[in-house]
Amino acid sequence: MIVYIEPLGAAILLVGIMVGCLVYRHTRASAAPASRGDIVGAIASAAAVITALVLLLGGGNKATAESESPAPASTSTAVR
């Protein structure tokens, strides 16, 4: 099964994943040497970045971009 992801959505997802990785590595480096990174903080920050970018950039919402006009009503004036 092939799932098509639009380029804007893929870019937003990629930025969110990169931010999550950076937060995880930063919390890992700043804590004690034998401790793990903050995985919950990394996931939360990635989700927040993805949400903010989708809201700001539209996230590929085609419902507003391609508004189709409804079909015109019948214009015939024939009376029986």
QUIRAQUI-V500523 format. One record per backbone hydrogen bond with DSSP energy under -1.0 kcal/mol. CO is the residue of the C=O (numbers start at 1). NH is the residue of the N-H. Records with the same first field share a line. If there is no record, write none. Layout:
# QUIRAQUI-V500523
CO = NH, NH
This chain:
# QUIRAQUI-V500523
6 = 10
7 = 11
8 = 12
9 = 13
10 = 14
11 = 15
12 = 16
13 = 17
14 = 18
15 = 19
16 = 20
17 = 21
18 = 22
19 = 23
20 = 24
21 = 25
22 = 26
23 = 27
24 = 28
25 = 29
26 = 30
32 = 35
37 = 39
38 = 42
39 = 43
40 = 44
41 = 45
42 = 46
43 = 47
44 = 48
45 = 49
46 = 50
47 = 51
48 = 52
49 = 53
50 = 54
51 = 55
52 = 56
53 = 57
54 = 58
62 = 66
